[in-house]
Amino acid sequence: MRVANLKYDEDLTKQKNFKIIYHNKIDYFITQEQIKKLKFFTHADDTLYFPVKKESKISLKKDEDYIIREDFTFYKYYANAYKEVYKKNILKS
């Protein structure tokens, strides 16, 4: 896996040339040999700068936000809202 090949104009939901992996629990006792067998990308594998050098914890909270047209789910939600208001399907162009 080489993150340096990531192109932001592609569909990032396909995770082409990169992969985000969620681990519910981190095993801090795993050996370097076990990690190498998994063939994960590491900072040392690439000559370009990659800022993530270790695991990171994420914290989530439920909230509301506006959806923008560039969001890949925009048209699905827009079509559902349109159908709810106008009682008909939106025409596809």
VMD Tcl script that builds the backbone (N, CA, C; Angstrom):
set m [mol new atoms 279]
animate dup $m
set s [atomselect $m all]
$s set {name element resname resid chain x y z} {
  {N N MET 1 A 0.845 -1.174 0.000}
  {CA C MET 1 A 0.000 0.000 0.000}
  {C C MET 1 A 0.890 1.237 0.000}
  {N N ARG 2 A 0.594 2.177 -0.898}
  {CA C ARG 2 A 1.384 3.398 -0.968}
  {C C ARG 2 A 0.436 4.583 -0.946}
  {N N VAL 3 A 0.427 5.271 0.147}
  {CA C VAL 3 A -0.457 6.421 0.307}
  {C C VAL 3 A -0.035 7.564 -0.599}
  {N N ALA 4 A 1.223 7.612 -0.975}
  {CA C ALA 4 A 1.724 8.693 -1.821}
  {C C ALA 4 A 1.008 8.733 -3.169}
  {N N ASN 5 A 0.381 7.636 -3.586}
  {CA C ASN 5 A -0.323 7.580 -4.867}
  {C C ASN 5 A -1.769 8.046 -4.768}
  {N N LEU 6 A -2.195 8.486 -3.604}
  {CA C LEU 6 A -3.570 8.904 -3.398}
  {C C LEU 6 A -3.885 10.129 -4.258}
  {N N LYS 7 A -4.991 10.048 -4.984}
  {CA C LYS 7 A -5.438 11.165 -5.816}
  {C C LYS 7 A -6.781 11.616 -5.280}
  {N N TYR 8 A -6.869 12.872 -4.868}
  {CA C TYR 8 A -8.075 13.375 -4.220}
  {C C TYR 8 A -9.227 13.616 -5.182}
  {N N ASP 9 A -8.987 13.537 -6.492}
  {CA C ASP 9 A -10.084 13.715 -7.433}
  {C C ASP 9 A -10.784 12.393 -7.740}
  {N N GLU 10 A -10.323 11.303 -7.135}
  {CA C GLU 10 A -10.951 10.005 -7.319}
  {C C GLU 10 A -12.004 9.785 -6.227}
  {N N ASP 11 A -12.799 8.752 -6.394}
  {CA C ASP 11 A -13.811 8.396 -5.400}
  {C C ASP 11 A -13.104 7.775 -4.199}
  {N N LEU 12 A -12.964 8.537 -3.118}
  {CA C LEU 12 A -12.232 8.065 -1.941}
  {C C LEU 12 A -12.966 6.961 -1.195}
  {N N THR 13 A -14.254 6.763 -1.478}
  {CA C THR 13 A -14.978 5.686 -0.807}
  {C C THR 13 A -14.506 4.313 -1.269}
  {N N LYS 14 A -13.850 4.251 -2.421}
  {CA C LYS 14 A -13.331 2.979 -2.928}
  {C C LYS 14 A -11.996 2.612 -2.267}
  {N N GLN 15 A -11.356 3.553 -1.589}
  {CA C GLN 15 A -10.076 3.354 -0.909}
  {C C GLN 15 A -9.033 2.741 -1.850}
  {N N LYS 16 A -8.912 3.297 -3.046}
  {CA C LYS 16 A -7.899 2.859 -4.009}
  {C C LYS 16 A -6.560 3.473 -3.610}
  {N N ASN 17 A -5.521 2.681 -3.552}
  {CA C ASN 17 A -4.156 3.104 -3.196}
  {C C ASN 17 A -3.997 3.491 -1.729}
  {N N PHE 18 A -5.006 3.257 -0.923}
  {CA C PHE 18 A -4.889 3.480 0.513}
  {C C PHE 18 A -5.987 2.686 1.202}
  {N N LYS 19 A -5.856 2.483 2.479}
  {CA C LYS 19 A -6.893 1.794 3.231}
  {C C LYS 19 A -6.875 2.311 4.657}
  {N N ILE 20 A -8.034 2.596 5.165}
  {CA C ILE 20 A -8.175 2.990 6.556}
  {C C ILE 20 A -8.669 1.761 7.312}
  {N N ILE 21 A -7.952 1.394 8.343}
  {CA C ILE 21 A -8.293 0.198 9.107}
  {C C ILE 21 A -8.618 0.604 10.534}
  {N N TYR 22 A -9.779 0.181 10.992}
  {CA C TYR 22 A -10.202 0.483 12.354}
  {C C TYR 22 A -9.917 -0.727 13.233}
  {N N HIS 23 A -9.263 -0.497 14.341}
  {CA C HIS 23 A -9.019 -1.537 15.338}
  {C C HIS 23 A -9.727 -1.118 16.618}
  {N N ASN 24 A -10.646 -1.928 17.079}
  {CA C ASN 24 A -11.383 -1.617 18.295}
  {C C ASN 24 A -10.446 -1.578 19.497}
  {N N LYS 25 A -9.499 -2.484 19.525}
  {CA C LYS 25 A -8.509 -2.517 20.601}
  {C C LYS 25 A -7.123 -2.665 19.988}
  {N N ILE 26 A -6.165 -1.962 20.536}
  {CA C ILE 26 A -4.782 -2.031 20.078}
  {C C ILE 26 A -4.025 -3.045 20.922}
  {N N ASP 27 A -3.326 -3.966 20.246}
  {CA C ASP 27 A -2.487 -4.941 20.941}
  {C C ASP 27 A -1.077 -4.354 21.045}
  {N N TYR 28 A -0.728 -3.843 22.190}
  {CA C TYR 28 A 0.573 -3.205 22.380}
  {C C TYR 28 A 1.702 -4.218 22.545}
  {N N PHE 29 A 1.376 -5.490 22.572}
  {CA C PHE 29 A 2.392 -6.519 22.758}
  {C C PHE 29 A 2.738 -7.250 21.465}
  {N N ILE 30 A 2.210 -6.782 20.342}
  {CA C ILE 30 A 2.523 -7.389 19.054}
  {C C ILE 30 A 3.990 -7.119 18.715}
  {N N THR 31 A 4.643 -8.074 18.112}
  {CA C THR 31 A 6.067 -7.928 17.791}
  {C C THR 31 A 6.228 -7.300 16.408}
  {N N GLN 32 A 7.421 -6.778 16.146}
  {CA C GLN 32 A 7.709 -6.198 14.834}
  {C C GLN 32 A 7.611 -7.262 13.745}
  {N N GLU 33 A 8.000 -8.482 14.050}
  {CA C GLU 33 A 7.912 -9.569 13.068}
  {C C GLU 33 A 6.457 -9.848 12.692}
  {N N GLN 34 A 5.561 -9.807 13.676}
  {CA C GLN 34 A 4.140 -10.018 13.399}
  {C C GLN 34 A 3.571 -8.883 12.549}
  {N N ILE 35 A 4.010 -7.673 12.811}
  {CA C ILE 35 A 3.555 -6.526 12.022}
  {C C ILE 35 A 4.050 -6.635 10.585}
  {N N LYS 36 A 5.302 -7.020 10.399}
  {CA C LYS 36 A 5.861 -7.156 9.043}
  {C C LYS 36 A 5.105 -8.202 8.232}
  {N N LYS 37 A 4.639 -9.256 8.875}
  {CA C LYS 37 A 3.872 -10.293 8.176}
  {C C LYS 37 A 2.534 -9.763 7.675}
  {N N LEU 38 A 2.002 -8.727 8.316}
  {CA C LEU 38 A 0.736 -8.130 7.890}
  {C C LEU 38 A 0.902 -7.251 6.656}
  {N N LYS 39 A 2.131 -6.850 6.351}
  {CA C LYS 39 A 2.466 -6.021 5.181}
  {C C LYS 39 A 1.715 -4.695 5.154}
  {N N PHE 40 A 1.667 -4.035 6.294}
  {CA C PHE 40 A 1.099 -2.699 6.366}
  {C C PHE 40 A 2.120 -1.687 5.865}
  {N N PHE 41 A 1.625 -0.592 5.320}
  {CA C PHE 41 A 2.465 0.525 4.926}
  {C C PHE 41 A 3.049 1.163 6.191}
  {N N THR 42 A 4.306 1.505 6.151}
  {CA C THR 42 A 4.907 2.247 7.254}
  {C C THR 42 A 5.639 3.451 6.684}
  {N N HIS 43 A 5.959 4.391 7.535}
  {CA C HIS 43 A 6.672 5.596 7.121}
  {C C HIS 43 A 7.984 5.249 6.421}
  {N N ALA 44 A 8.650 4.222 6.893}
  {CA C ALA 44 A 9.949 3.843 6.321}
  {C C ALA 44 A 9.816 3.249 4.923}
  {N N ASP 45 A 8.607 2.836 4.517}
  {CA C ASP 45 A 8.392 2.225 3.207}
  {C C ASP 45 A 8.344 3.241 2.076}
  {N N ASP 46 A 8.262 4.496 2.376}
  {CA C ASP 46 A 8.053 5.502 1.337}
  {C C ASP 46 A 9.092 6.605 1.461}
  {N N THR 47 A 9.546 7.095 0.323}
  {CA C THR 47 A 10.515 8.183 0.346}
  {C C THR 47 A 9.851 9.540 0.523}
  {N N LEU 48 A 8.535 9.604 0.265}
  {CA C LEU 48 A 7.809 10.853 0.463}
  {C C LEU 48 A 7.357 10.958 1.909}
  {N N TYR 49 A 7.148 12.166 2.366}
  {CA C TYR 49 A 6.735 12.390 3.746}
  {C C TYR 49 A 5.316 11.884 3.968}
  {N N PHE 50 A 5.133 11.111 5.006}
  {CA C PHE 50 A 3.813 10.617 5.401}
  {C C PHE 50 A 3.642 10.946 6.876}
  {N N PRO 51 A 2.720 11.849 7.240}
  {CA C PRO 51 A 2.669 12.385 8.608}
  {C C PRO 51 A 2.164 11.428 9.686}
  {N N VAL 52 A 1.512 10.332 9.324}
  {CA C VAL 52 A 0.986 9.426 10.340}
  {C C VAL 52 A 2.044 8.374 10.645}
  {N N LYS 53 A 2.542 8.417 11.871}
  {CA C LYS 53 A 3.627 7.516 12.235}
  {C C LYS 53 A 3.227 6.498 13.289}
  {N N LYS 54 A 2.027 6.621 13.839}
  {CA C LYS 54 A 1.572 5.672 14.850}
  {C C LYS 54 A 0.048 5.677 14.880}
  {N N GLU 55 A -0.514 4.784 15.647}
  {CA C GLU 55 A -1.966 4.718 15.754}
  {C C GLU 55 A -2.501 5.989 16.397}
  {N N SER 56 A -3.736 6.301 16.090}
  {CA C SER 56 A -4.371 7.491 16.651}
  {C C SER 56 A -5.764 7.136 17.103}
  {N N LYS 57 A -6.161 7.685 18.206}
  {CA C LYS 57 A -7.501 7.470 18.724}
  {C C LYS 57 A -8.433 8.506 18.111}
  {N N ILE 58 A -9.620 8.070 17.742}
  {CA C ILE 58 A -10.617 9.015 17.257}
  {C C ILE 58 A -11.774 9.038 18.244}
  {N N SER 59 A -12.332 10.193 18.421}
  {CA C SER 59 A -13.492 10.353 19.289}
  {C C SER 59 A -14.633 10.882 18.439}
  {N N LEU 60 A -15.782 10.269 18.576}
  {CA C LEU 60 A -16.929 10.658 17.770}
  {C C LEU 60 A -18.056 11.154 18.652}
  {N N LYS 61 A -18.822 12.068 18.097}
  {CA C LYS 61 A -20.037 12.493 18.777}
  {C C LYS 61 A -21.104 12.708 17.718}
  {N N LYS 62 A -22.313 12.375 18.080}
  {CA C LYS 62 A -23.425 12.539 17.164}
  {C C LYS 62 A -23.781 14.021 17.089}
  {N N ASP 63 A -23.959 14.506 15.867}
  {CA C ASP 63 A -24.263 15.911 15.666}
  {C C ASP 63 A -25.017 16.049 14.352}
  {N N GLU 64 A -25.452 17.223 14.045}
  {CA C GLU 64 A -26.115 17.519 12.782}
  {C C GLU 64 A -25.246 18.465 11.977}
  {N N ASP 65 A -25.328 18.313 10.658}
  {CA C ASP 65 A -24.544 19.160 9.782}
  {C C ASP 65 A -25.284 19.278 8.454}
  {N N TYR 66 A -24.913 20.257 7.669}
  {CA C TYR 66 A -25.481 20.423 6.344}
  {C C TYR 66 A -24.759 19.503 5.380}
  {N N ILE 67 A -25.478 19.051 4.367}
  {CA C ILE 67 A -24.856 18.234 3.334}
  {C C ILE 67 A -24.560 19.134 2.146}
  {N N ILE 68 A -23.420 18.948 1.542}
  {CA C ILE 68 A -23.061 19.758 0.381}
  {C C ILE 68 A -23.229 18.925 -0.889}
  {N N ARG 69 A -23.364 19.595 -1.992}
  {CA C ARG 69 A -23.601 18.909 -3.264}
  {C C ARG 69 A -22.460 17.977 -3.643}
  {N N GLU 70 A -21.246 18.278 -3.218}
  {CA C GLU 70 A -20.097 17.451 -3.561}
  {C C GLU 70 A -20.031 16.158 -2.751}
  {N N ASP 71 A -20.847 16.038 -1.708}
  {CA C ASP 71 A -20.894 14.811 -0.911}
  {C C ASP 71 A -21.441 13.684 -1.785}
  {N N PHE 72 A -20.794 12.520 -1.767}
  {CA C PHE 72 A -21.211 11.433 -2.652}
  {C C PHE 72 A -22.610 10.901 -2.321}
  {N N THR 73 A -23.153 11.219 -1.165}
  {CA C THR 73 A -24.504 10.770 -0.809}
  {C C THR 73 A -25.562 11.848 -1.052}
  {N N PHE 74 A -25.133 13.026 -1.526}
  {CA C PHE 74 A -26.051 14.155 -1.681}
  {C C PHE 74 A -27.280 13.794 -2.512}
  {N N TYR 75 A -27.093 13.225 -3.695}
  {CA C TYR 75 A -28.208 12.994 -4.600}
  {C C TYR 75 A -29.192 11.964 -4.056}
  {N N LYS 76 A -28.695 10.994 -3.298}
  {CA C LYS 76 A -29.589 10.014 -2.684}
  {C C LYS 76 A -30.516 10.720 -1.689}
  {N N TYR 77 A -29.953 11.543 -0.823}
  {CA C TYR 77 A -30.766 12.247 0.173}
  {C C TYR 77 A -31.664 13.303 -0.477}
  {N N TYR 78 A -31.145 13.992 -1.489}
  {CA C TYR 78 A -31.933 14.993 -2.185}
  {C C TYR 78 A -33.135 14.344 -2.869}
  {N N ALA 79 A -32.903 13.210 -3.534}
  {CA C ALA 79 A -33.989 12.511 -4.228}
  {C C ALA 79 A -35.042 12.027 -3.236}
  {N N ASN 80 A -34.605 11.542 -2.081}
  {CA C ASN 80 A -35.560 11.098 -1.063}
  {C C ASN 80 A -36.380 12.267 -0.523}
  {N N ALA 81 A -35.745 13.392 -0.278}
  {CA C ALA 81 A -36.455 14.579 0.219}
  {C C ALA 81 A -37.423 15.099 -0.837}
  {N N TYR 82 A -36.992 15.117 -2.100}
  {CA C TYR 82 A -37.846 15.564 -3.198}
  {C C TYR 82 A -39.100 14.699 -3.291}
  {N N LYS 83 A -38.895 13.375 -3.203}
  {CA C LYS 83 A -40.030 12.447 -3.280}
  {C C LYS 83 A -40.991 12.651 -2.109}
  {N N GLU 84 A -40.443 12.918 -0.932}
  {CA C GLU 84 A -41.282 13.135 0.251}
  {C C GLU 84 A -42.121 14.408 0.110}
  {N N VAL 85 A -41.530 15.469 -0.437}
  {CA C VAL 85 A -42.242 16.738 -0.565}
  {C C VAL 85 A -43.214 16.736 -1.740}
  {N N TYR 86 A -42.759 16.259 -2.925}
  {CA C TYR 86 A -43.566 16.365 -4.142}
  {C C TYR 86 A -44.312 15.080 -4.511}
  {N N LYS 87 A -44.105 14.015 -3.712}
  {CA C LYS 87 A -44.791 12.732 -3.921}
  {C C LYS 87 A -44.511 12.130 -5.295}
  {N N LYS 88 A -43.353 12.420 -5.863}
  {CA C LYS 88 A -42.943 11.800 -7.130}
  {C C LYS 88 A -41.416 11.748 -7.183}
  {N N ASN 89 A -40.921 10.863 -8.037}
  {CA C ASN 89 A -39.478 10.722 -8.188}
  {C C ASN 89 A -38.916 11.864 -9.011}
  {N N ILE 90 A -37.708 12.231 -8.683}
  {CA C ILE 90 A -37.016 13.263 -9.452}
  {C C ILE 90 A -36.537 12.652 -10.754}
  {N N LEU 91 A -36.603 13.394 -11.833}
  {CA C LEU 91 A -36.163 12.890 -13.134}
  {C C LEU 91 A -34.635 12.904 -13.201}
  {N N LYS 92 A -34.083 11.818 -13.740}
  {CA C LYS 92 A -32.624 11.767 -13.918}
  {C C LYS 92 A -32.294 12.345 -15.276}
  {N N SER 93 A -31.228 13.172 -15.313}
  {CA C SER 93 A -30.851 13.776 -16.605}
  {C C SER 93 A -29.719 13.018 -17.224}
}
mol reanalyze $m
mol bondsrecalc $m
mol representation Tube
mol addrep $m
